[in-house]
C-alpha cells in the first residue's frame, strides 16, 4: 500500500509540475556571487589553517549572521605536508611575522571584532604547533627584523586591549597525543608509539602539585613512578627513538608554555573584552598525558564579576572558529538562552563516541549546551530546540531500529514545525543506511544544522554552533538575501560532504590511489602520483553521488518560525572540486545557488518541485 501511495503522489506531483503549478527549480547562478550592497559587520579572522572547515565554512557561517570576514593572504596561513611546494616564506607553515603585522593593520584601520587562532599566529598552524622548537620562537618580520614569540604575543594583546570597543576571541588548543604523520619527517610508526606513550596513565596532580613544573615532570612517569618510555618501547618491539621523544616532549612543553602565558596576560586588568576558547585536540579516555594539562588550564579560566564565564575549555579543535562566530553573534544580539530537548538513538551516548574522545558523548553535548546558554528539557513538546543524535549502535543487529526511531521523531518535528539540529555520531557504523533514509524520507534543507563528517567531538560543536546561531538569527536578525544564501551553503556543504564524499566517494578514492596509482592517499606528493587522474576520479564520483541529495535540497523548504513564513530552496549545483592539502581526507567545492522559490508543497507526504 505504501508503494502505491508513493507512486500516486509522484504521478500527481509530475502532473502539477507539467501543468505549471507549483515552484520550479531555479537555475544556479555563477559563483562567487557579486559583492552585496548590504551592510555587514567586519570580523578580522586568522584561521587555524587553510582547510575548508577553517576557511570557507567559517565564512559561510559568519555571512549567515550578518558578518563579513576579513582574512590575510591564503599563503600566510597555509600548511604544506612533506614533499609539497613550500609557502612564499620558504617553510611548510604559516608566516607568523606577516600575520602579526596584518592584525596590527586591521586595528589601525578601525576594526573592532577579531577571531584569532593562536596556533596559527604563534606557530604557523595546528600541525606546526605539534612540532614547535626553541628555534621557532624567534619570528622574522616583513621588514627583515626579528621578534621573540613572547614579545610578539604581548604586543598584539596590548594593542588590541587599548580599544575598549574591541571584542577579541583568541582560539587555542591542548596538543593532541602525537604529532602529525607526513610533516617534518613524521612516520606512521613514530605516530603510533608516541600516541601509545601519550595515552598511558600519569599521576593525577591536584592542589599544590598541579603546577607547570609538576606537569613537565609527570610527562615520562606513571602513577607509580614507572618509566613510561621503557614500557612503550617494550610494547613496540624495543623501538626507542630518544630524539623523537625529546622533540615530542619539547613541543608539549612549548605549547603549554604559551597557553599558560596567554592566560596569565588575560588575567591582568584591562582584558575584559577578550574571550579565550581552548579546544582539546585528539584525546583518549585514559588518564593520558593531556589530563594534567587540561586541569591546569581549566583552573586558569576566567569569569566575570557575576560568575559568567569569559573563557572556555571544550572538546574539539577544528570547530573552534564555528563556536567563536556563533557565540560572538549571541553576545551581540543579547541572546538570553533557550531550552533544548536532546534525544539519543543507538544506546551508546554514555560512552566516548570515537577513539579520539576523552569524555562520554552526553558530557560533550552538555558542555556545548552550556556554551550556548541552553537548558536541557526532558519534555520535547516544551523545548524550543530539538537535538536528535544518532550514536553508535549498542546492539549490532538493531541499527535499522535506531534509525527508524530517529526518522519517526524527525518526521513528527517537521509536522509540528519544531526546529531540529541533527547530529550523526554513529562514526560510520551504519554504513550509508541512515543517509539513504534521510535522502528518501526527510526534508534536508529544512534542518537548522547537520554534522557528521569529522571526529565526534567536532561534530557536536559544529552542529550546535550552526544550529543555535541559525535559530538566534531567525529570532533576532534582520532578513537578508546574503545571509540566507550563506546559510544554504552552510547546510548544503555539511550534508553533501558527509553523505556523498565521506561515505561514498572517498572510499573509492582511497582504493584507487593505493591500488591503481601506488600512492599515499594522505599525501599525493610522497610518492608523487598522477594528481590529474585523482581529480578526474573525484569529479566523476561526486557528479554521480550528489544527485539524490541535491534533488532533496531542491524540493526542501527553509525552516521558519511562523507558519506561512517558509520559502523554498532554488537550484543547487557544485563545481571546482579540490583537495586543499593534496590528500584524500577532505575536499573543498563551490556551491552555486538559484533564486529561492515559493514554498514547495506536499502531496501524500512527498514534496514536488
N, C-alpha and C positions, 0 to 999 in steps of 0.2 A: 504493500500500500504506500509505504514511504517513497519508493522509487517512482511510482505512478504520480504521486503528488509533485515530486520534483520535476518530472517530465512535463506535466501540465503547466507548472509555474514557469518553466523555461520557455515553453511554447508561447504562453501569454506574454512573457517579457519580450520575446523576439517580435511578436506581433505589434506590441506597443512601440518598440523602437523603430520598426519598419514603417509604421504609420506616422512617425514623427512625434509621438507622445513621449514625454519624459526627457531628462537631460542626456545629452550625448557626450562622448569623450571629446575633450578639447585638445587641440594639438599642442604638445610640449614646446615651450619656447626655448630659444638658444640660451646656453649657459656659458659664462656668468651673465646675469641679467644687468641691465643698465643701473647705474647708481641711483638710489632712491632719493627723492627730494624731501622725504620725511625726516624730521629732526631725530637724531639718535644721540644717546649719551656715550661718550668715548671712554673705553677702558683700555689702558696700556697693559698689554699682555705679553709676558715672556714665557713661552711654553716649556714643558718638561723636555720635549724633543720634537722631532718632525713626523712622528707617526700620526695617522688620521685622528685617533682619539684625542690627541693633544693639539690639533690644528683645526681642520675643517669642522669637526663635530663640535668643538668648543665655540667656533664662530657661529654655527647654526643655532646653538642654544642661546648664545648672547643676543643674536639678532631677533630670536623669537621673543625676547623680553624687552626689546627696545634699546639694546646696546649695540655699539659698533666697536669691534676690536681694532686697536692699533697695534701692529706687530712689527718686530725688526725684520731685517733681511733673512730669508729662509736659511741661507748658508751659515748664518751666525749661530743657529741653534740645531744644526744638522748633526746626526750621528752616522759615522761610516764604520761598517764592520771590516774585519781584516780582509785585505786584498781589494777593497773597493776604492774608488777615487777619493782622494783626500779633500777636505774643505779648503777654502781660499787661504786660511791661516796655516795650511800645511799639516794639520792634525786630523785625527779621527773624531774630534769632539768640537763643541761649540766654541765661539770666540768670546771668552768671558770679558775681556777688555772692551770690546765693541758693545757688548750688551750693557755693561755698566755705564758706558758713556751714553748709550741710547736712552736708558732710564732717566739719566740726568737731563737729557734734552727734552724728554716728554714733560718733565716737571717745569723746565724753563718755558715751555710752550703753553703752560697753563692747565695741563691735565690734572684731574683730581680723583681718578679712580685707577687702581692698579691691582693686577693679579700677577704675581711674580714667582716663578719657580726658582727656589734657591739651589736646587740640584743643577739647574742649567747655568745660572749666573755665577755660581761658585766653582763648579766642577766641569761644566760643559755638557751636562745631560745626565740622565738617570744611569745609563750604562757606565759612563765615565766616573760617576760618583762612587761606584763599587770598586774602582781601581785607583783612587786618589793617592798620590805620593807627596813626599815633602817638597820635591822639586816643583810640583804643580801649584804650590801655594804662593808662588810669585807670578803675577799676571802681567802680560805685556799690553800696554795701552795703544790706541790707534796712533798716537804721536811718537811711538817708539819708547816711551818711558815705561817704567815698571812700578807695580804697587803690590804689596802683600795682601793676600785674601782678607785677612782680618781687618786691615785698614780700609780696604775697598768696601767691605760689608758695613763697617761702622759709618763710613762717609755716606753711603747710599741711604741708610736708615736715617741718618741725621738730616740729610737734605729733604727726604720725604716727610719727616716729622715736623719740619719747620712751618708747614702749611697746615693749620688745624682743620681745614676743609677737606683734606685728603682722606680717602678711605683706601687702605693698603692691605691686601691679602698676601701673606707670604706662605708659600707651599714648601713643605719639607718632607723628608721620608726617613724611616728607620731602615737601614740597609738590610737587604734580604740575606738568606743563609749562605749564598755562594755567588761569586762573580759570574760574568756573562761568558758563555761559550762563544768562541769566534771573535773575541775582542781582545786586542793586545796579546794574542797568542793563547788565550784560554781554551783548553780542550774539554771534551765531554768527560774524560776520565778524571781530570782535575776538578771539574764541577761536581761530579758525583761524590768524590771523597771529601771535598770541602763542605758540601751540603750535609753529608753524614756527620762530619765533625761539628758543624754548626748546630745540628739537630739534637746532639746529645745533651742530657740534663746538666745544668750547672747548679751550684749552690744558690739558693734564693736569698738575696740580700734585702734586708729590711732595716728600718730605723737609721741609726748612725752608720751602719755598714753600707748603706746604699749611697755610695759616693762615686765620683768619676774614677778615682784611683782603684776603688774596690771592684768596679766593673771591669776595668782592664785586667786586674789580677784574676778575675773569675773566668776569663775567656778560655784558658787552657786547662782548667781543673774542674773535676766533677764535684758533686756534693760531699763526697768522702775523700776529697783531695787526690783522687786518682788522676793520672796523666791521660787526658782525653786524646791527645795526639798519638800516643803509643797505641791506645785502644783502636783508633780509627785505622792506623797503619796495619795493625794485625788483622782487621776485618777486610782490608783490601790487599791481601797477599803481600804485606810488607812494604807497600808503596809509601814512601815517606819523603816528600819533597819539601825540605826545610825552607827553601827560597820562596816557593809558592805560599807556604803557610805564613811566612814573615810578611809578604805583600798583603795577604788577606787580613791579617790582624792589624797591620798598619793602616789599611783602608778603613777598617771598622773604627779604629781609634780616631783617624782624621775626620770621618763622617760625624762621629759622636761629638768631637771637639767643637765643630761649627754649629751643630744643633744646640749644644749647651750654650755656646756664645750668643746665638740668636735669642734664646730665652732670657739670658742674663741682661742683654740690652733692652729687650721689651719690658722687663720688669721695672726698669727705671722710669721715673715720672716723665710725662710728655709723650708717651707712646700709646695712649688710649685709642687713637684712631687706627691702630694696627690690629690685624687679626692674623693668627698663626694657625695653620692646619697641617698636622703631621700625619702622613699615611704610613701604615705598616706594610712594607713590601713582602713578597712571598715568604710565608712563615711555616710554622709547624705546631701541632697540638702539644708537643712535648715542652718541657721546661728548657727551651733551647737558648742559644747564645743571645737571642734578642730579648729574653724575658726581663733581665735586669735593666737593659737599655730602655725598654718600654716603661718600666716602673719609674725609672729615673726621670725620663722626660715627662711622664704623666704628672709627677709631683711639681713640675715647674710650670704647668698650665695656669693661665691667669683667669680671674673672674672680675667682674665689675663690683661696685660697692653693694649692689643688690644681690650679689651671688650668681649673676648670669654669666655664662662662660664667654670669654673673649678668645679662647684658643680651644682647639680640639685635637684629639689623637684618635684616629679611627683606622680600621682595616681598609686596605686598598690604597694604591698609589696612582694608577692610570686614570682614575676618576676624580682626582683631587680638584682639577680645574672645573669640572662639572659642578661639584659641590660648592666651590667658591662662587661661581657665577650665580647659582641658584640662591645661595644664602645672601649674597650681596643684594640681589633683587628683593628678597623677602624683607631684609632690613630696611631698604629704601622705601618700600611701599607700606611699611607699618604692619606687616604680617603678624597676627596675634595667635597663630597656630590653628590647629583644627583637630578633628578626630579621624581615626582610620581603623578600619577592620582588616586584620591580617589573617588570611586563611591559607593553610598549607595543605598540599596534596602530595602524598608519597610516603609520609611517615618517618622521614629521617631528619626533620628540622632541628632536633636536639643534638645533632652531630655536626662537625665541620662539613661544609658542602663539597670540599675537594681537598686534595693533599697539601694545598698551599695555604689553607686557612688555619688559624690557631684558636678560633672560637666557634661555638655552635652557630648555625645559621640564625637561630632565634635571637642570639645575642647581637650578631652583626646587624640584623634588621632593627632591633630595639635601639641600638646606639645611633643608627641613622634617623630613626623617628625622632629621637631627642634633638639631633642636629637641626631638624626642620620644624621643631615645635609641635610635633604630632603626638596626640594622646591615643593610645590603643583602646579601642572599644570592642567589647565582646559581642555586641549586637550589631550585625551588619546593617540592619534597617535604620539604625540611629547614626551611623558613621557617615561622614562627608565623603571619605575616600575609601575605595575598595582595593586592597592589595592582595592579589592572588599569586601564590608562589608554588611552583612545581618543584619538589625536591627529588633527590634520587629515590628510587623505589625501595621500600623496606622489604618487600617480597617480590622476587624476580617475576613470578607469573601474574602479578597484579598490576602491571604497568598500564594496561588498557583501562582498567577500572579507575586508576588515579586520574588518568587523562579525561575520562568521561565525566568524572565528578567535577573537575575544574571547568570543563566545557559547559556543563549544565549550569554552574553558578555564573559563568561568564555570560551565557545567554540571558539568564534572569537579570543580571545587572544591566544588560543592554535594553531589555524590555522596560525596566524601571528607570532607565536613564541615570544609573549610578556610575560615576566616573571610576575608571579602572586603571591601575598600574599593574602590569603583568610581568612577572619575573620567572624565567626559566633557569632554575638552579639544578636541573637534572643532570648536568655535567656529561651530557651525551649518552646517558643510559637508556633513553627512549628511542634512539636512532632518529628517524625522520617522522615517526608516527604522530608525535604531538604537533609538529609543524604541518603535517598533512591535514590533521583535523582542524587546525586553525585556518588554514587556507580555504577549506571547503565550507566550514560552518560559522566562522567568526567574521566580524567586520573589522579588519585590522586597522584601518585608518581612523576608526572611532576611538581607539585606545588613547589614554593620556600619555603613556610611555610603555616601552617594552625593552628588555635587555636579556641577553643570554650568551653573548659572544665570548667574553673573557673569563678569567678566574671568578669564582662565585662572589667573593667579597666585592670585587669591582663591579660585577653585575648588579649587586644590591645597590651600591652607591649611584651607579649610572641610572638605573630605573627610577629610584626615588628622587634624585635631584631633578631629572627631567620631568617626572610626573607631578611633583609638588610645585615646581616652578610653573608648569603649564596651568595647573589649577589656580594658582595665585594670580597668574596673568589674566585668566578668564574672569576672575572675581574683581581685580583691581585695575587692570591695564586698559588702555585705550586701543580699540581695534585698529590694526594696521595691516595693510597688504603685505608689507615686507616681513613683519613678524609672523604672519600666518604662513607665508611661503617658507620661511626659515623653520617653523615648527614642522611643516610637512616633510621637509628634508631630514630633520632630526629623526622623526619616527620612521620614515622610509629607509634611511641609512641603517638604522639598528635592525629592523626586521629583515631587510634584504641580505645584509651581510651574515646574519645568523642563520636564517633559513636556507639561503642559496649558496653562499660561499663556504662558511664554516663546515656545514654538514653534507655538502654535495660536491661542489667544485674543488675545494681544497684537497679532499681525499684523492680525487683523480689526479690532481697536480703532483701530490706527494709521490704517488706511484710512478707517474710519468717521468718526473725528474730523476728519481733514483734508478728506475729500471731501464728506461729508454735513453736517457741522456747521461747516466752515470754521474750525476751531480749531487749536490747537497741542497735540499730544499730550504735550509736555514741560511744559505748564502750562495747566490748564483755565481759568485766570482772565485770560490775556492772549492773545487776547481772551476775554472771559467767554463760556462755552458752556453748553448745557443739560447740567448735570452729572447730573441725574436720568436723562436718556436714556443717558448713558455708563454709569452704574451699572447700569441695566437691561440694557444690552448685555453688560456684564461678567458679570452673573449668568446670563443665558441661555447665553452662551458656555461658562462654566465648568461649568454643570449638564450640558451635553452632553459636554464634553471629558473630564471626570474619570471617567466611568462605568467604562471598562475598567481604569484604574489602581486605582480603589477596589476593583473586583472582584478584581484581582490581590492587593492587600494583604490583603483579607479571606479569601483562601484560602492566605495565607502563614503559615509558622511563624517564630518568632524563632530566631536562631542561638543554640545552646547549646554550651558547651564539651564537655560529656559526652553521649554517646549516651543517649537517653531523657529528657534534661532539657528538651526542647523544649516550647513551648506555642504555641497558635495565636492569630493575630490575631482579634479580635472585629469588630464592625461599625465602619465609618468613615463619618462624614458631615461635610460642610463647610457653614459658614454665615458670615454677617457679612463678606462680601467688602468690601474697602475699598481706596481709593487714599490711602496715608498722606501723600503730598506733592501730591495732586491732579495727578498726572501718570500716564502710562500705563506708565512704565518698570517699576514693581514694584507688587505688591499685598500686602495683608495678608488674613488669614482666620482664622477659628476652626475648630479641628479637634475634633469630638466622637468619642469612642471608646466602644465597647461593652466589656463584660467579656471578658477573654481566655478562650480555649476550650482544650479538649483538642487535642493536635496534629492537624492536618489530614493525611489520608492521601493517597497517590498510587495511581492505578490506571493502569497502562501509561504512566507518565510524566506524568499530568495530576492535579493536585490538585482534589479536590472540596471543597465547603464545606457 
